[in-house]
Amino acid sequence: MLDYSLLAALAAVVRERSFERAARALHISPSAVSQRIKLLEQRLGQVLVVRGPPCEATEAGRYLCRHVEQVGMLEQELLAQMPALAPDGLGRTTLRLAVNADSLATWLVPALAAFAESESALLDLSLEDQAHTAERLRKGEVLAAVTDLAEPVQGCRSLPLGAMRYLATASPAFINRYFKDGVTLEALAAAPCLCFNRQDRLQALWVESQWGAAPAMPTHWLPSSQAFVDAACAGLGWGMNPAAAVAPALADGRLRVLRPNAELRLPLYWQTPRLALPMLDRLTQAVLHAAGLGLEA
């Protein structure tokens, strides 16, 4: 039989990425956490945590953490129906999700708030480029993901959310400086662009969609959706922004599109395990509802 006090220690170490922080979360000593992890590893005959900093789960450790999350959701359902089993009140389970920053900055938060309002659950979000969130799901590091991958990850279902529409925008002053003779490949090779991180290819994808190839472009790295819009308005560079995020700046003239009718549409999907977990189903319904309001068909 599995000892869930040991599994809880494992899940806490992986979630907090530290034995000390896991100990604070569990209200026990770091040595007690360490002893529980060692005991679990001895019983299973394999390493479950790569000691850090930061601490990271092995493949077997990630599998067990996913199991802990799933059991936690089932326990919440049971305790909601039979509160006498938990006289001190319902505990909270933590659900790990991988999402892209633009979704979090535009349409996703209302879904998370609506879900959390009625559930005894906490959310642990990892920000990744939409092309890489599915990999977190594939490795068992998260329970669900917003991704641009339509094909289901093994053991998961993929539900279409809608499309996020992106516009290439820059300030009028920036356009006058770098694109006074028009937006060309030569001009793009000299004009600084904005990128969220090294995984962000939206700018290159837009250039490729318009000209068939993208030159090497000077780049400012800005890992913040709001800073992306602010930097474009300030004239730091041009970048791809969600249409909803830049609508006010386009309306008042702080931003302009680089090319009329040259948008980039990015279909998004919600991927979750194919398991009968009512709490996860309710999260899925909240996400689908918010996507229906915030994304385009």
MARLUM-878510 format. One line per 8 residues: number of its first residue (from 1); their letters; for each residue x, y, z of N, C-alpha, C. Coordinates in steps of 0.001 Angstrom, whole numbers. Example, Ala and Ser with C-alpha at 12.3 -4.5 7.8 and 13.67 -1.06 7.14 Angstrom:
BEGIN
1 = as = 13190 -5690 7800 12300 -4500 7800 13200 -3300 7800  12850 -2250 7080 13670 -1060 7140 12900 30 7870
***
This chain:
BEGIN
1 = mldyslla = 838 -1196 0 0 0 0 878 1253 0  399 2262 -662 1128 3519 -710 935 4289 593  2000 4885 1069 1945 5727 2263 1809 7165 1791  635 7754 1978 381 9077 1409 1061 10202 2182  1510 9948 3384 2313 10969 4062 3672 11107 3381  4191 9995 2873 5451 10041 2131 5244 10692 772  4143 10345 121 3852 10937 -1182 3594 12437 -1071  2950 12844 12 2700 14273 213 4012 15031 363
9 = alaavvre = 4984 14426 1036 6297 15067 1178 6971 15191 -180  6886 14153 -993 7458 14194 -2330 6817 15298 -3161  5494 15352 -3147 4786 16362 -3934 5159 17766 -3481  5317 17956 -2175 5659 19280 -1654 7069 19692 -2078  8013 18764 -2034 9388 19079 -2437 9435 19454 -3911  8719 18704 -4736 8724 18981 -6176 8015 20303 -6462  6908 20549 -5775 6155 21791 -5992 6945 23002 -5516  7549 22899 -4334 8273 24025 -3752 9724 24107 -4226
17 = rsferaar = 10217 22989 -4800 11574 22905 -5347 12645 23091 -4276  12281 22756 -3044 13201 22925 -1923 12692 22111 -744  13605 21438 -30 13213 20694 1163 12772 21650 2264  13449 22794 2376 13103 23747 3437 11716 24340 3212  11421 24759 1982 10101 25334 1712 9017 24274 1820  9328 23039 1420 8358 21953 1576 8051 21712 3045  9070 21791 3879 8874 21594 5321 7952 22663 5891  8141 23911 5460 7256 24982 5942 5820 24758 5477
25 = alhispsa = 5654 24295 4252 4309 24064 3733 3619 22929 4472  4391 21924 4896 3812 20756 5578 3818 20908 7097  4443 21981 7609 4524 22237 9057 5283 21125 9774  6354 20666 9133 7253 19702 9758 8674 20191 9528  9654 19483 10079 11043 19910 9948 11622 19445 8614  12642 20144 8104 13304 19692 6873 13867 18283 6989  14365 17930 8169 14897 16578 8335 13796 15533 8208  12583 15867 8693 11466 14934 8565 11085 14752 7093
33 = vsqrikll = 11111 15850 6338 10835 15753 4898 11878 14869 4236  13139 15107 4556 14227 14332 3967 14084 12849 4296  13723 12541 5547 13562 11145 5952 12421 10482 5185  11332 11219 4962 10202 10646 4227 10566 10374 2769  11298 11285 2160 11709 11082 767 12646 9876 676  13614 9792 1593 14555 8668 1581 13822 7344 1776  12852 7320 2685 12102 6098 2942 11306 5676 1707  10686 6644 1047 9921 6346 -158 10837 5831 -1266
41 = eqrlgqvl = 11995 6452 -1410 12948 6006 -2430 13463 4605 -2109  13699 4307 -839 14161 2971 -456 13099 1916 -752  11840 2246 -459 10759 1287 -702 10577 1002 -2184  10761 2039 -3013 10554 1880 -4448 11831 1471 -5175  12959 1616 -4519 14217 1206 -5125 14690 2103 -6244  14322 3394 -6214 14780 4323 -7253 14742 5753 -6740  15552 6582 -7367 15612 7994 -7002 14365 8697 -7513  13764 9512 -6672 12551 10252 -7028 12781 11749 -7134
49 = vvrgppce = 13818 12250 -6442 14103 13680 -6443 15587 13890 -6719  15879 14749 -7686 17253 15201 -7909 17460 16406 -6996  18326 16233 -6004 18540 17300 -5026 19149 18521 -5692  18607 19694 -5344 18986 20937 -6003 20098 21665 -5324  20088 22988 -5391 18918 23765 -5832 18870 23985 -7342  17640 24011 -7903 16387 23634 -7234 16191 22121 -7275  15353 21611 -6405 15024 20190 -6420 14072 19897 -7580  14329 18812 -8286 13487 18434 -9415 13169 16955 -9349
57 = ateagryl = 11977 16608 -9820 11559 15217 -9808 12185 14451 -10963  12498 13190 -10729 12860 12294 -11815 11573 11889 -12542  11701 11099 -13593 10499 10661 -14304 9565 9898 -13378  10120 9015 -12545 9287 8274 -11592 8672 9223 -10566  9427 10210 -10127 8902 11188 -9176 7761 11992 -9758  7882 12391 -11028 6806 13147 -11676 5540 12291 -11779  5709 11026 -12067 4552 10132 -12169 3823 10048 -10822  4588 9937 -9739 3965 9854 -8418 3303 11179 -8041
65 = crhveqvg = 3916 12298 -8390 3314 13603 -8082 1989 13765 -8815  1939 13321 -10056 678 13391 -10799 -385 12534 -10123  31 11376 -9609 -902 10510 -8885 -1426 11205 -7633  -539 11903 -6913 -950 12615 -5699 -1995 13678 -6029  -1796 14411 -7124 -2771 15422 -7521 -4121 14794 -7833  -4099 13689 -8552 -5350 13046 -8940 -6086 12491 -7720  -5345 11897 -6802 -5965 11401 -5573 -6504 12565 -4747  -5757 13669 -4726 -6214 14833 -3976 -7547 15352 -4477
73 = mleqella = -7730 15376 -5797 -9009 15821 -6351 -10139 14871 -5981  -9868 13570 -6019 -10897 12602 -5640 -11249 12730 -4159  -10242 12989 -3342 -10514 13169 -1909 -11376 14406 -1666  -11147 15477 -2422 -11970 16671 -2264 -13431 16355 -2563  -13671 15550 -3594 -15042 15164 -3921 -15665 14356 -2783  -14899 13429 -2223 -15399 12589 -1133 -15689 13422 111  -14767 14301 484 -14940 15090 1697 -16066 16106 1561  -16302 16566 343 -17425 17482 137 -18744 16783 406
81 = qmpalapd = -18808 15496 109 -20021 14722 345 -20096 14181 1775  -18918 13971 2388 -18874 13389 3731 -17938 14217 4605  -18323 15419 4988 -17425 16311 5747 -17013 15756 7095  -17749 14783 7615 -17383 14212 8917 -16042 13494 8849  -15606 13135 7640 -14308 12479 7496 -13159 13450 7733  -13453 14747 7665 -12421 15768 7876 -12936 16774 8889  -12937 16421 10184 -13522 17301 11202 -12849 18656 11310  -11611 18762 10878 -10903 20044 10955 -11123 20901 9724
89 = glgrttlr = -12021 20465 8842 -12288 21221 7628 -11569 20628 6435  -12011 21000 5276 -11425 20481 4052 -10031 21050 3834  -9124 20164 3461 -7813 20634 3043 -7887 21127 1610  -6772 21529 1083 -6730 22016 -294 -5737 21192 -1094  -6119 20855 -2287 -5198 20214 -3205 -4672 21261 -4172  -3465 21064 -4662 -2842 22010 -5581 -2789 21413 -6976  -3292 22155 -7951 -3304 21710 -9343 -2252 22493 -10117  -1358 21784 -10764 -298 22423 -11544 -736 22527 -13007
97 = lavnadsl = -635 23729 -13554 -1049 23994 -14931 78 24696 -15672  161 24456 -16982 1109 25174 -17835 315 26029 -18809  597 27317 -18838 -151 28242 -19696 829 29200 -20365  392 29806 -21459 1209 30835 -22101 863 32197 -21518  1836 33083 -21538 1693 34376 -20861 572 35219 -21451  397 35195 -22773 -631 36032 -23383 -2037 35581 -22994  -2243 34286 -22839 -3546 33806 -22361 -3790 34270 -20935  -2760 34183 -20113 -2899 34605 -18722 -3183 36101 -18634
105 = atwlvpal = -2634 36870 -19559 -2790 38322 -19522 -4097 38800 -20147  -4800 37925 -20854 -5999 38383 -21563 -7276 37676 -21108  -7427 36387 -21363 -8738 35745 -21178 -8803 34694 -20075  -7666 34188 -19593 -7681 33000 -18739 -8010 33267 -17275  -7600 34412 -16738 -7773 34666 -15298 -9232 34542 -14850  -10228 35056 -15598 -11617 34863 -15144 -12000 33393 -14963  -11462 32520 -15812 -11740 31086 -15669 -11148 30549 -14377  -9915 30927 -14085 -9264 30445 -12865 -9959 30981 -11621
113 = aafaeses = -10383 32237 -11677 -11067 32831 -10525 -12419 32170 -10290  -13157 31908 -11366 -14463 31259 -11226 -14304 29857 -10663  -13283 29148 -11106 -13036 27800 -10599 -12656 27840 -9124  -11703 28698 -8766 -11214 28745 -7391 -12280 29212 -6407  -13247 29983 -6899 -14291 30498 -6008 -15152 29385 -5429  -15316 28313 -6193 -16216 27246 -5758 -15503 25944 -5415  -14175 25919 -5514 -13433 24679 -5274 -12433 24849 -4137  -12194 23758 -3425 -11157 23759 -2401 -9851 23335 -3055
121 = alldlsle = -9308 24216 -3853 -8099 23906 -4615 -7255 25161 -4784  -5954 24954 -4877 -5003 26017 -5181 -4411 25747 -6557  -3953 26787 -7219 -3426 26661 -8572 -1951 27037 -8590  -1177 26244 -9274 263 26471 -9420 550 26554 -10920  710 27784 -11429 846 27996 -12868 2308 28133 -13279  2655 27459 -14362 3960 27607 -14988 3771 28326 -16310  4561 29372 -16540 4476 30115 -17795 5457 29535 -18802  4931 29137 -19949 5739 28621 -21036 5191 29164 -22341
129 = dqahtaer = 6021 29173 -23369 5516 29465 -24705 4487 28405 -25071  3426 28800 -25796 2348 27876 -26120 2833 26649 -26905  3993 26772 -27561 4540 25636 -28294 5252 24648 -27382  5432 25006 -26102 6198 24164 -25190 5404 23699 -23972  4193 24211 -23783 3420 23795 -22612 3071 22309 -22659  2815 21785 -23859 2452 20369 -23982 3583 19462 -23515  4822 19928 -23670 5955 19127 -23220 5935 18971 -21699  5513 20012 -20998 5382 19912 -19536 4336 18869 -19172
137 = lrkgevla = 3257 18823 -19963 2204 17830 -19736 2718 16433 -20058  3476 16316 -21135 3999 15020 -21555 4936 14433 -20504  5690 15299 -19852 6635 14844 -18827 5964 14582 -17478  4678 14922 -17369 3990 14732 -16105 4252 15819 -15098  4769 16972 -15551 5074 18068 -14637 3857 18918 -14317  2822 18843 -15138 1589 19590 -14899 406 18676 -15181  -771 19108 -14704 -1977 18314 -14858 -2759 18699 -16107  -2605 19927 -16566 -3322 20398 -17749 -2532 21549 -18355
145 = avtdlaep = -2830 21854 -19633 -2045 22881 -20306 -2854 23570 -21384  -2606 24883 -21535 -3046 25638 -22706 -1901 25549 -23715  -2179 25037 -24912 -1127 24758 -25873 -1588 25050 -27287  -636 25150 -28209 -1003 25276 -29616 -970 23924 -30322  -783 22850 -29543 -718 21497 -30106 -2108 20890 -30171  -2575 20615 -31384 -3905 20034 -31545 -3910 18541 -31242  -2835 17857 -31603 -2771 16406 -31374 -2644 16120 -29885  -3497 15250 -29338 -3449 14984 -27897 -2133 14357 -27471
153 = vqgcrslp = -1601 14827 -26351 -492 14142 -25706 -992 12763 -25270  -121 11775 -25272 -526 10416 -24910 -1256 10400 -23565  -2429 9793 -23560 -3226 9707 -22356 -4076 10927 -22071  -4067 11897 -22986 -4798 13142 -22767 -5853 13364 -23848  -6721 14299 -23611 -7667 14770 -24611 -7335 16212 -24949  -7590 16600 -26191 -7293 17949 -26657 -8589 18619 -27084  -8925 19740 -26435 -10165 20449 -26716 -9856 21813 -27316  -10441 22152 -28468 -10172 23462 -29074 -10742 24592 -28229
161 = lgamryla = -9952 25632 -28041 -10366 26797 -27259 -10797 27962 -28141  -10232 28049 -29314 -10432 29203 -30175 -9079 29720 -30613  -9071 30856 -31260 -7824 31405 -31789 -7522 32759 -31161  -6259 32983 -30876 -5805 34296 -30426 -5263 35034 -31648  -5756 36228 -31870 -5359 37021 -33038 -4266 38003 -32646  -3148 37933 -33348 -2001 38781 -33063 -1816 39822 -34164  -1369 41008 -33768 -1082 42094 -34703 361 42556 -34506  1046 42815 -35612 2388 43384 -35549 2248 44895 -35361
169 = taspafin = 2697 45391 -34230 2466 46800 -33893 3758 47487 -33471  3757 48793 -33630 4857 49642 -33174 4326 51056 -33008  5088 51894 -32338 4671 53281 -32140 4849 54059 -33444  4099 55136 -33642 4291 55963 -34841 5725 56454 -34989  6368 56849 -33890 7742 57340 -33970 8689 56234 -34431  8468 55019 -33924 9320 53892 -34321 9141 53598 -35811  7894 53619 -36269 7618 53364 -37689 8264 54431 -38558  8181 55686 -38138 8804 56774 -38905 10320 56631 -38948
177 = ryfkdgvt = 10888 56075 -37909 12343 55940 -37849 12843 54762 -38678  12177 53602 -38546 12703 52389 -39169 11974 51979 -40455  10731 52405 -40603 9942 51940 -41749 9393 53103 -42576  10138 54196 -42646 9632 55361 -43374 9464 55083 -44865  10225 54102 -45389 10091 53714 -46790 9302 52423 -46957  8617 52001 -45902 7804 50790 -45948 8424 49664 -45146  7592 48671 -44819 8049 47505 -44064 8592 46486 -45058  9893 46338 -45092 10571 45421 -45997 11483 44500 -45195
185 = lealaaap = 11974 43447 -45829 12910 42553 -45150 14172 43299 -44749  14612 44220 -45583 15810 44989 -45257 15572 45869 -44029  14401 46481 -43963 14084 47315 -42808 13928 46477 -41548  13324 45294 -41680 13141 44424 -40521 14477 43916 -39984  15473 43784 -40851 16786 43326 -40409 17501 44390 -39581  17010 45629 -39649 17635 46716 -38886 16788 47191 -37720  15485 46946 -37765 14573 47451 -36728 14514 46484 -35551  14788 46930 -34327 14699 46028 -33173 13278 45493 -32987
193 = clcfnrqd = 13187 44190 -32752 11889 43587 -32438 11867 43206 -30967  10687 42917 -30466 10500 42500 -29078 10202 41007 -29055  10857 40274 -28158 10573 38850 -27966 10386 38577 -26479  9440 37688 -26173 9141 37354 -24787 10299 36589 -24144  10767 35543 -24831 11914 34757 -24372 12488 33993 -25560  13453 33136 -25304 14123 32430 -26399 13213 31426 -27098  12091 31098 -26508 11142 30185 -27144 10140 30917 -28041  10073 32213 -27920 9067 33009 -28628 9453 33173 -30101
201 = rlqalwve = 8633 32610 -31006 8887 32710 -32441 7783 33483 -33163  6910 34150 -32435 5782 34808 -33083 6239 35872 -34081  7250 36645 -33711 7719 37690 -34614 8268 37075 -35905  9084 36038 -35754 9646 35375 -36932 8547 34706 -37761  7555 34108 -37093 6465 33456 -37820 5678 34471 -38642  5463 35665 -38064 4724 36690 -38810 5507 37129 -40044  6814 37360 -39880 7636 37761 -41021 7630 36665 -42081  7761 35417 -41655 7734 34300 -42603 6398 34210 -43323
209 = sqwgaapa = 5309 34487 -42611 3988 34416 -43239 3798 35495 -44295  4544 36608 -44173 4399 37712 -45109 5415 37673 -46250  6639 37224 -45961 7697 37270 -46967 8279 35899 -47300  7863 34862 -46584 8381 33527 -46876 9658 33173 -46141  10324 34143 -45564 11553 33914 -44801 11738 35084 -43851  12496 34858 -42790 12743 35908 -41796 14233 36152 -41677  14669 37404 -41761 16094 37699 -41565 16451 37645 -40086  17734 37655 -39798 18161 37825 -38407 17772 39239 -37977
217 = mpthwlps = 17074 39331 -36848 16550 40627 -36413 17113 40993 -35048  17547 42249 -34854 17982 42681 -33513 16802 42577 -32552  17084 42113 -31333 15990 41730 -30441 16169 42280 -29036  15083 42842 -28496 14977 43132 -27067 14191 41988 -26419  14676 41463 -25295 13995 40357 -24608 13203 40919 -23432  11878 40700 -23457 10989 41254 -22426 10010 40174 -21968  10295 39478 -20877 9439 38376 -20432 8215 38840 -19632  7418 39731 -20223 6214 40232 -19566 5233 40692 -20630
225 = sqafvdaa = 4007 40191 -20590 3009 40572 -21585 2683 42051 -21510  2537 42588 -20304 2226 44005 -20168 3402 44866 -20606  4617 44449 -20249 5800 45196 -20671 5947 45174 -22188  5474 44110 -22815 5520 44010 -24270 4726 45153 -24896  3513 45357 -24405 2674 46442 -24921 3281 47794 -24577  3710 47959 -23330 4288 49235 -22906 5538 49574 -23711  6367 48569 -23971 7600 48812 -24711 7309 49208 -26154  6307 48585 -26751 5932 48965 -28111 5421 50404 -28138
233 = caglgwgm = 4599 50768 -27168 4086 52145 -27102 5216 53148 -26892  6234 52743 -26130 7343 53645 -25830 8343 53757 -26975  8175 52906 -28009 9078 52979 -29146 10329 52145 -29014  10342 51179 -28082 11527 50342 -27901 11707 49368 -29067  10617 48896 -29622 10702 47949 -30722 9317 47625 -31241  9257 46764 -32266 7972 46278 -32765 7771 44856 -32272  6523 44441 -32155 6271 43082 -31688 4862 42628 -31997  4642 41332 -31816 3338 40724 -32012 2583 40751 -30688
241 = npaaavap = 1455 41436 -30680 643 41534 -29469 -767 41029 -29743  -1407 40404 -28741 -2819 40021 -28918 -3658 41249 -29265  -4560 41097 -30223 -5369 42235 -30669 -6116 42866 -29505  -6618 42039 -28590 -7364 42574 -27444 -6469 43418 -26543  -5188 43050 -26421 -4283 43757 -25520 -3890 45135 -26055  -3861 45273 -27383 -3410 46546 -27958 -4562 47384 -28519  -5790 46914 -28374 -6932 47666 -28919 -6986 49099 -28398  -6819 49357 -27080 -6859 50755 -26617 -5746 51604 -27213
249 = aladgrlr = -4534 51052 -27314 -3409 51822 -27851 -3572 52083 -29343  -4185 51161 -30064 -4458 51395 -31477 -5539 52467 -31645  -6518 52425 -30756 -7626 53385 -30857 -7167 54817 -30595  -6248 55003 -29645 -5820 56373 -29325 -4539 56791 -30050  -4031 55938 -30931 -2904 56320 -31765 -1536 56065 -31186  -1435 55487 -30008 -115 55199 -29451 597 54097 -30215  -169 53231 -30849 387 52157 -31666 -257 52169 -33048  481 51614 -34007 -56 51396 -35343 347 50008 -35805
257 = vlrpnael = -451 49412 -36672 -76 48110 -37230 964 48330 -38316  1887 47386 -38445 2940 47522 -39450 2404 47317 -40864  1492 46352 -41005 911 46082 -42320 -587 45855 -42139  -1437 46596 -42835 -2888 46386 -42722 -3266 44976 -43188  -4243 44394 -42501 -4781 43080 -42886 -3707 41997 -42908  -2723 42130 -42034 -1646 41130 -41968 -1552 40597 -40544  -2608 39949 -40100 -2651 39427 -38736 -2129 37995 -38711  -1891 37513 -37518 -1463 36131 -37306 -2437 35509 -36318
265 = rlplywqt = -3066 34416 -36727 -4035 33739 -35861 -3402 32478 -35295  -3493 32334 -33976 -2868 31206 -33293 -3947 30361 -32603  -4300 29204 -33157 -5274 28330 -32489 -4706 27782 -31182  -5543 27740 -30161 -5137 27225 -28854 -6020 26043 -28458  -5443 25165 -27632 -6138 23954 -27197 -5905 23756 -25701  -6857 23076 -25089 -6771 22726 -23665 -6586 21216 -23591  -5466 20791 -23020 -5184 19368 -22926 -5166 18935 -21466  -5895 17864 -21179 -5975 17299 -19829 -5980 15777 -19936
273 = prlalpml = -5639 15069 -18866 -5675 13605 -18897 -7094 13073 -19118  -7174 11915 -19764 -8462 11254 -19974 -8832 10467 -18715  -9201 11178 -17677 -9545 10554 -16407 -10886 11100 -15931  -11623 10267 -15218 -12908 10705 -14670 -12661 11423 -13345  -12294 12707 -13428 -12017 13518 -12257 -12953 14717 -12278  -14013 14693 -11483 -15008 15774 -11534 -14419 17167 -11340  -13460 17319 -10434 -12870 18640 -10216 -12158 19128 -11466  -11421 18244 -12114 -10730 18617 -13335 -11725 18938 -14449
281 = drltqavl = -12834 18206 -14483 -13875 18499 -15471 -14465 19889 -15244  -14634 20274 -13995 -15183 21609 -13706 -14188 22702 -14085  -12904 22433 -13876 -11892 23384 -14328 -11934 23516 -15846  -12074 22400 -16515 -12148 22415 -17979 -13339 23229 -18452  -14485 23061 -17823 -15669 23822 -18228 -15470 25322 -18008  -14803 25687 -16914 -14530 27110 -16658 -13591 27677 -17718  -12587 26908 -18106 -11632 27349 -19122 -12331 27485 -20479  -13155 26506 -20845 -13847 26558 -22127 -14804 27760 -22180
289 = haaglgle = -15476 28031 -21054 -16406 29166 -21022 -15658 30478 -21226  -14545 30653 -20504 -13763 31894 -20633 -13178 32039 -22025  -12725 30923 -22600 -12174 30970 -23946 -13234 31383 -24961  -14456 30906 -24741 -15541 31287 -25644 -15822 32774 -25643  -15537 33420 -24513 -15751 34877 -24402 -14542 35675 -24865  -13337 35112 -24658 -12124 35889 -24887 -11340 35568 -26142  -11644 34440 -26786 -10925 34061 -27990 -11885 34093 -29184  -11322 34054 -30369 -12111 34077 -31589 -12320 32667 -32119
297 = a = -13460 32437 -32740 -13787 31109 -33263 -12870 30768 -34447
***
